[in-house]
Amino acid sequence: MIFGGIVLFIILTGHLIWLVERHCDRGQGSFDKRYIHGVMEGMYWAIVTASTVGYGHKVAKSWTGRFSTL
């Protein structure tokens, strides 16, 4: 039950960050515009951010993305 909740949280968070950041064109660190690749990058970002302090190579660039990651 707990594992399922964590997986669901990662999937939802990956979609959310991709939806917010997919139109941002501010160089490296932005998420892929394609759905599958972008959501997978968003899920990777969610796992890295939740399990560590983050590596910094995937970051929210837009103001909406930065605000939603607080």
N, C-alpha and C positions, 0 to 999 in steps of 0.2 A: 504494500500500500504506500509506504513512504517512498520507495524507489520509483513507483509509478508517478507519484506527485512531483518528484524531482525531474523526471524525464519530461513530463507535461510542462513544467515551469521552463525548462530549457528550450523546448520547442516553441512555446508562446513568446518567450523573450527573444529568441532568434528571429521570429517573424516580425515582432514589434520593432526591433532595432533596424532590420532590413527595410521595413516599410518607411521608417522615418529617414533613413540615411541613403536610400537608393538613388535619390536625385542629386545628392551632394557631389560636386565635382571639384573637390579641393585637394587633389593630388593623392599621394600615398596614404593608406590608412582607410580610405573610403571602401564601402562594400560594393561588391559586384552588382551590376544592374539586372543580370539574369536571375530568374526566380530561384532555381535549385542551388546554383552557386552562391547567390547572395544569402539565402536562408541558412545554408551550411556554414558560411562564414559568420553569420549572426549567432548560430548555435555554438560555434567554436568560441566566439567572443564571450558569450554568456558563461560557458564552462570555465574559461580562463579567468574571467573577471570574478566569478563566484568562488573559485577554488584558490586563487592567489590574489595578488594585488594587480594582476594583469601585466602583460609584457610590453604593452604600448604600441605594438605594430598594428593593431586594430583598435581604433578609437572613434568615438562619435565626433564628427566635424561640424555638423550644423547645430545651431542654438537649440532647436527642438530636440535633437538627439542628445545633446549634453544635458538639457534639463530633464529629459526622461530617464537618464541614467543615474540621477541622484538617488 
